[in-house]
Amino acid sequence: METNQVYHVQSYAFLNDPRFELPHDGVSNASGSPGASPNPSRPHSQSVSFRSEDAFLLSNPKNESRLPMSVAAPPTFFQRSRSFFTGSRDRVFKRLFPLLALVVLIIVAIAVGVAVPLSRSNESQELADSGSNGGSHDPAGAPPSPTSPSPPSSSTRPSGPVNSDIPDIPSDAYHNEPRLVFAHYMLITRPPNANFTPDIIMAKAAGIDAFAINYGGVNVDYDTERTYLSQFYNYCTAQDFFAFLSFDTTSTDSSGTQIDPQQAVDLFNQYNDHPAQLKVNGSAVLSSFQTADPSWNWQESVLSKLNASVHFLPHTLSTHGEQVFAQDIGAEGYFSWMHHDLNATQEAATDASFASSRNQSAAAATRADKPAQKWMVSLAPWFYKNLGAHWAQAQDSSIFIPRLKNLLRRKPDYIELVTWNDFGESTYFGPLNANLTEMCPECYYAHLEHGGFLDMMKPVIRTFKAGETEVLVDEEAGEKENVWLFYRLQPARSLPKGQDSSDLPELVQDLRDKVFIVSFVKQETEIKVEGKDNGGKKIVRSVMVERGLSVSEVDWAWGNQTVTAVRGDEVVVEPKTGPAIVDDVVGYNGNVVVV
């Protein structure tokens, strides 16, 4: 009995400590990884939930002698409250007078204590107001210099949200049509026999409107690239699908020479009237990928030389939408990329900056009776790269579902999935490439399917095109409930023998050892995930999820991961099993598999 009382008090002591969250099997796990699991022979109990009515366990006088020495006993006047008024009237007043005096003193102390902070708060607010109204600490009164639009490097990643000073103008009143979805296609990474038909059919079935063809790369043979570009356009025509050029300004040929802007002029003029060329309001779409401004000027070197009207959407890595939209380079809008080195809060602030700037631009265009500039946003399902640079990403599971749900409220004009097939950065929505798998069966992308990410996008694309913000199951559209898992196959900090922490990727500290669940259900549903503990025994972790599309997580367990969805006695989604999580690794892999 005494042990039970100590257990309850200690349990409540760490209920709010995130290091000691109780997993769904009720066993405390301070690290969140299978390696920190308790003795596997111990039976798994149900997790204990704390209720407000259970607070008596902390103050019940009958438990006083059983409290551990490290936990303070309840104040004595609580324990004596039942007999407080049982004596005579004189004894009552003798007891009551000191207590009343104490109450008066407390009230006076509170009044004085509150008045001082309030006065200081008012002073601080006046200082803040003067600063926001043009006040400056510069004696000369010069305004602060503008913030650089370039994104932070991984070594200088900001600790707080970027753009926190940008006014967040809601997108509620913004009405954008057409709402289109594209996928970034690496032409340099071609499917077997350069047969683009399966990719086109798959993209079209998902609701994607066009491929943005990334023209260029490293050590590119441009004669070969142009040949495959022509074939790609023709394959699109055969499937009644569309494409447009995304000119990669970082491209170099085998000699290291950077790509010539004249190629963008020639290619645009060549494909402007192609049946598969995507056009918006009669203008051919042209985009780009660039990590910095090219050495040439888009307006003078490209746009002025085109033989037809263009819907130009240049790419930017900037985190400051207001600076981007203030440019005058002949663009009809801007393409904001994802940032692997920003955390989820910072990325959300960047999206808010671009949405607000677009909204301001649209309002100004309406007053001037001219077309509004557009905002095209990138959306990646994951990011991990080990080619020259070794990078993870700082947003972990928030990089995809939480961000896209926020984007639905921000109402971008266009969404571009980045990417369809960039396997080197683990951002692919499309199928695995058999050529690459055969060439490098041990590579981090060789056997890890991402097709589930594309399946998740299907109801999102429908929702986006309808102008709605909540992704719900539409049975009339033939949608069915589903659940997916995505996870790494090894702990984030596990390395093969002989390697040390210097072999870990940048931003590894932002990755958590969890199994992530994406659910798409009609109503509240229980998701169960099976795995194994350290002793090889089966364990089941479970979580309740809300209706619609959402992401949740369970603690890691070793072995194959099997997921199912149940609602009462009904099996909503049949079990499906993914590959095993292991700790005996032969090489580091920060990519994920989708089940």
CORRA-V357026 format. One line per field, one symbol per residue. phi: phi as a letter, one per 40 degrees, with the letter a starting at -180 (. if undefined). psi: psi as a letter, one per 30 degrees, with the letter a starting at -180 (. if undefined). burial: # if it has 24 or more other C-alpha atoms within 12 Angstrom, else .. A space follows every 10 residues. Layout:
BEGIN
phi->???
psi->???
burial->???
END
This chain:
BEGIN
phi->.ccccccccc dccbdccccb cccccgbcac cgbcccccdc cccccccccc bcccccccbc cccdcccccc bcccdccccb ccbcbccccc ccccccdccc cccccccccc ccccccdccc cccccccccc ccchcaccdc gccccccccc cccccbcccb ccgccccccc cdccbbaccb bbbcbcccbc cdgfccddcc ccccccgcca ccccchibfc cccccccccc ccdcccccbf bbaacbcccc cbcccgcccc cccccccccc bdbcdcccbb fgbccbbaba cacccbcdcc cbdcbccacb bcbccaccbb cccccccbbg ccibbcccbc cccccccccc cccccccccc ccccccccfa cccbbbbcab caaabbbgcb bbaccfcccb cdcccccccc fccbbbcbac acccbgbccc ccccccccca ccccbcbccb dccccccdcc cdccccgcbb cbcbcccgcb caabbaacca dcbcbccgbb ccccccgccc cbcbbcbbbb bcadacbbbc abcccgccbb bbacbccgca baabccacgc bbbabbbgcc ccbccbbbcc cbbcbbacac cbbbb
psi->eeeeeeeeee efegegjffh kjlfggkkjf fflffglakf fkkklkkkkk kefgffffgj fffeffklff kkllkffefg eegegfalee eeeeeeeeee eeeeeeeeee eeeeeeeeee eeeeeeeeee efgglkfkff gklkklkkfk lklffhkkfl klgfgkkjjl gefkjkkljl klkjkjffil lkghjfeeee eeeeffgkfl kjjjjaakhk jfeeeeefee eeeeeeefgh llllkjjjff klaffgklkk ffeeeeeeee gegkffkkkj hfkkkkalkk flklflkeee fdefgkglkk ikilkkglgj eeeeffligg kfaljklljf gkleeeeeee eeeeeeeeee eeeeeeefhl klkljkkljk flkkkhjdlj kalffbfffd eeeeeeeeff ilekkjkjle hiffgggkfa lljeeeeeei fglffegjkg feeeeefefe eeeeffglfk jlkjffggkl klklkkllgl lfgkllkfla fffllkgfff kkiljkkkkj lflkkkkkkk akafggkkkk klkklllakl kallllllak kkklkljbfk jeklkkkllk klfikflkjg llkk.
burial->....#..##. ##........ #########. .####.#... ...#...... ......#### ..##.##... .......... .......... .......... .......... .......... .......... .......... ........#. ##........ ###....##. #..###..## ########## #..#.##### ####.##### ########.# .#..##.### ######..#. ########## #......### #.###.###. ##.#.##### ...####### ...#...#.. .##..#.### ########## #####....# ########## ########## ########## ##........ .######### ######...# ########## ########## ########## ########## ###..#.... ..######## ########## #####.#### ###....... ########## #####..... ...#####.# ########## ##..###### ####....## #####.#### ########## #######... .##...#### ###...#### #####
END
